[in-house]
Amino acid sequence: MSKLALSLSLLIFAIRAWCLAKRIEIDCSELGPGASQSYSQSFLVKNKFTTQLVVEAVASNPGTEDAPQCHLKWTVTSKLAGRSRILFRHEDDPQNSINGFEFDGTSPDGSKLLLDFFTAAGDYTGHRAVVYDFVTGNWQIRDIGDRVTRNFPQCDYFTIIQGVTDAGDFVLYVPKSIYKPEGCPDQGEWLLDMKNDTVTRVSKS
């Protein structure tokens, strides 16, 4: 193996390890009827509002052998100067077996947390954006779904989580379709207004 190939392999491995460290993934199909499983993951943040996030999840199957179900309970806790504070709790009954949580960073001023509760099946991954505001102590969750990509029904696009602004708005990015290379160009950035629950395209400067 050449030095360049080795370097690229190490870089890809490091990126994958970093991505895996930012998320919790749960497979509810592994739970039998009446069974439950707990998960916990810490995320370093290091700003003036928090130094660490601790995300805990309890997955359970309240269904039967013939009709399994998935119920998730999430608790997000912040740590700062040796003190812990629960930021919010969230419960869900997803339809897909694969579900999880991903920490997607903070706003430039550090006052907003960007979180993603995702669900997946096959090639599909659905995202629900969560923005937590350290200044007000409020949080909001919005379903992203196909709210951007449905504007382009002829293209098989996917949506990437890009970031969160200081105002608490969620930034999405729709790259060029990898499934239909012809006639499906990059659609750029889109802004999800968390307060009004509206999506608009970000104009190019």
C-alpha positions in Angstrom: 0.0 0.0 0.0 1.4 3.5 -0.9 1.9 6.2 1.6 -0.9 8.2 0.0 -3.3 5.3 0.1 -2.4 4.6 3.7 -2.9 8.2 4.7 -6.3 8.3 3.0 -7.3 5.1 4.7 -6.3 6.5 8.1 -8.2 9.7 7.4 -11.4 7.8 6.4 -11.0 5.7 9.5 -10.6 8.8 11.7 -13.7 10.5 10.1 -15.8 7.4 10.6 -14.7 7.1 14.3 -15.5 10.8 14.9 -18.9 10.4 13.3 -19.7 7.3 15.3 -18.6 9.1 18.5 -21.3 11.8 17.9 -24.2 9.5 17.8 -26.3 6.7 19.4 -27.9 4.1 17.2 -30.6 1.8 18.4 -32.0 -1.3 16.7 -35.4 -2.0 18.2 -35.7 -5.3 16.2 -33.2 -6.8 18.7 -35.7 -6.3 21.6 -38.2 -9.1 22.3 -41.7 -8.4 23.6 -41.5 -6.7 27.0 -37.8 -6.2 26.8 -35.9 -2.9 27.3 -32.4 -1.7 26.8 -30.6 1.4 28.1 -28.0 3.5 26.2 -25.8 6.4 27.3 -23.3 8.6 25.4 -21.3 11.7 26.4 -20.4 14.5 23.9 -17.7 17.1 24.6 -18.8 20.7 23.8 -16.5 23.1 25.6 -18.0 26.5 25.5 -19.3 29.0 28.1 -22.7 27.4 28.3 -21.7 23.7 28.6 -18.7 21.5 28.6 -20.4 18.2 28.1 -23.7 16.7 27.0 -24.9 13.3 28.3 -27.6 11.7 26.3 -29.5 8.7 27.8 -32.0 6.5 26.0 -34.3 3.7 27.1 -35.6 1.6 24.2 -38.5 -0.9 24.9 -40.8 -3.2 23.0 -44.3 -2.9 24.4 -45.7 -5.0 21.5 -46.1 -8.7 20.9 -44.2 -11.4 19.0 -46.5 -10.9 16.0 -46.8 -7.1 16.3 -43.5 -5.7 17.8 -43.4 -2.0 18.7 -40.6 0.5 19.5 -40.8 3.0 22.3 -38.0 5.4 23.0 -37.4 7.7 26.0 -34.6 10.3 25.7 -33.0 12.5 28.4 -30.4 15.2 27.4 -28.3 16.5 30.3 -25.7 19.3 30.3 -22.7 19.5 32.5 -20.8 22.7 33.5 -18.4 23.4 36.4 -19.2 20.1 38.1 -23.0 20.7 37.9 -25.5 18.7 35.9 -28.8 20.0 34.5 -31.4 18.2 32.5 -32.1 20.2 29.4 -35.1 18.3 28.1 -36.8 14.9 27.8 -38.4 13.4 24.7 -40.5 10.3 24.0 -41.3 8.7 20.7 -43.0 5.7 19.1 -41.1 5.3 15.8 -42.4 3.1 13.0 -38.9 2.0 11.9 -36.6 -0.4 13.8 -33.4 1.7 13.4 -33.4 4.9 15.3 -31.0 7.2 17.0 -29.6 10.5 18.1 -26.8 12.6 16.7 -25.1 15.7 18.1 -24.5 18.1 15.3 -22.7 20.9 17.1 -23.6 24.4 18.3 -24.3 27.9 16.8 -21.3 30.1 16.2 -21.9 31.9 19.6 -22.4 28.6 21.4 -25.9 29.5 22.7 -27.8 27.0 20.6 -27.4 23.2 20.5 -28.2 21.4 17.3 -29.5 17.8 17.8 -31.0 15.2 15.5 -33.4 12.4 16.3 -33.2 10.2 13.2 -35.1 7.1 12.0 -33.9 4.8 9.2 -35.2 2.0 6.9 -33.2 0.8 3.9 -31.9 3.8 2.0 -34.3 6.1 3.8 -33.2 8.3 6.8 -35.7 10.7 8.3 -34.5 13.6 10.5 -36.1 15.6 13.2 -34.2 18.7 14.1 -33.9 19.8 17.8 -32.6 23.2 18.7 -32.0 23.9 22.4 -31.5 27.6 23.5 -29.2 28.0 26.6 -30.3 31.6 27.0 -34.0 31.0 27.3 -33.9 27.3 28.3 -36.4 26.5 25.6 -36.2 23.8 23.0 -38.1 23.0 19.8 -38.3 19.9 17.5 -39.3 20.0 13.9 -39.7 17.2 11.3 -37.5 17.7 8.3 -38.8 14.7 6.2 -39.0 15.6 2.5 -39.9 19.3 3.1 -37.1 20.4 0.8 -36.7 17.5 -1.6 -40.4 17.2 -2.4 -39.9 20.4 -4.4 -37.9 18.3 -6.9 -40.0 15.1 -7.5 -38.0 14.0 -10.5 -34.7 13.9 -8.5 -33.7 11.4 -5.9 -32.2 13.9 -3.5 -31.2 13.5 0.2 -30.8 16.2 2.8 -27.7 17.0 4.9 -27.8 18.7 8.3 -25.5 21.7 7.9 -25.7 23.7 11.2 -27.7 26.1 13.3 -27.5 29.9 13.4 -27.2 32.2 16.4 -30.9 33.0 16.0 -31.7 29.3 16.3 -32.7 28.5 12.7 -31.7 25.2 11.2 -29.5 25.1 8.1 -30.0 22.2 5.6 -28.0 21.4 2.5 -29.2 19.4 -0.6 -26.3 18.3 -2.7 -26.3 17.1 -6.3 -28.2 13.8 -6.6 -25.9 10.8 -6.5 -28.6 8.6 -8.0 -29.5 10.8 -11.0 -26.4 12.6 -12.1 -28.1 14.3 -15.1 -30.5 17.1 -14.6 -30.4 17.1 -10.8 -27.8 19.7 -9.7 -26.8 20.9 -6.3 -29.8 22.7 -4.7 -27.7 24.6 -2.1 -28.6 25.6 1.5 -32.1 26.0 3.0 -33.2 27.6 6.3 -35.7 26.0 8.6 -37.2 28.7 10.8 -37.7 26.9 14.0 -40.3 29.4 15.4 -42.5 29.6 12.4 -41.8 26.1 11.1 -41.1 27.4 7.5 -38.4 26.4 5.0 -36.8 28.9 2.6 -33.9 28.7 0.2 -30.8 30.6 1.3 -29.9 33.2 -1.4 -26.4 33.0 -2.9 -24.4 36.1 -2.2 
